[in-house]
Amino acid sequence: MPIQKRNSFFILLLFFGLTAFGQKPAIYKIGDLLKRIHNNSDTIYVVNFWATWCKPCVEELPDFEKFNRQNKPALVKILLVSMDFKEDLEKKVLPFLEKNKYSMEVVLLDEINGNDFIDKVNKKWGGAIPATYFTVKNKRKEELFQKKVNLQLLNKTMNAFLN
């Protein structure tokens, strides 16, 4: 391969590698998140509320990654919602994501007072993390787990949503 083409190839490879794993999470307010997940599309949203400082949250993320890879062709969107503080985005969240190379979309929820947003996500949610919320068609079908989940539970819940 000529040097110029080889250099172009490596630049493209580097660019796509950085965009896949070097994502910078969007910063959402609760209204942005609700608009995103409570729509009338056929997309099943699997929304995981987590934080870098939450040990059970971090422990379950590899299962979400496996689940994401298994469900790429289906109408499934996994959204990891970081509950870290906005000021920790650069020094904690980004290094964590880069180290682990997760392929799922990550957003940071920029809300301080849980009383202002927890019930808006799901009235059954007490606000503790980890929490995983399945929803489709503007809440016509939903399921909330207020505990650490595993791949088996994710698959079981997805099967229930698809049937």
C-alpha positions, 0 to 999 in steps of 0.5 A: 500500500502506498505511504499516502494511502496507508497514512490516510487509512490510519488516520481514518482508523484512529478517528473512528476508534476515538469516536466509538470509545472516546465519546463525550457524554451529552449533558441532559436536564430531566426534560431532555431525558424524558423527551428522549425515552418517553416517546411514541416510537417502537424503540425499547429504551433500557435506561441505567442510572449509575455513577462512577462512585457506585460499586454495584453500578460499575460491577453491572456495566459489563453485563450491559455491554454484553446485552448491548452487543446481543441486541444491536439488530433489535429496536433496543436503545441502551442509555447509561445515565451518569448521576455523577456531578457535572463538574466530575465529567472531565476528571472522573466520568470520561477517564472511566469510559475511556478505560472501559471502552463501553460502546453504549451511549452515555449521558450525564444527568445535570440535576441536583435535587432528586425530589425534582426528577425521580418521580418524573422518571418512574413513580416507583423509583426511590432514587437509589442507584443502580436502577434500570428502567425499561420503557417503550411507547410513552410508558405503555409498557415499563419495568423498573429494577432498583438493584444491581442487574445481570445479563440473565435478568436483562435478557428475561426482561427484554424477552417479556417486552418483545412478546 
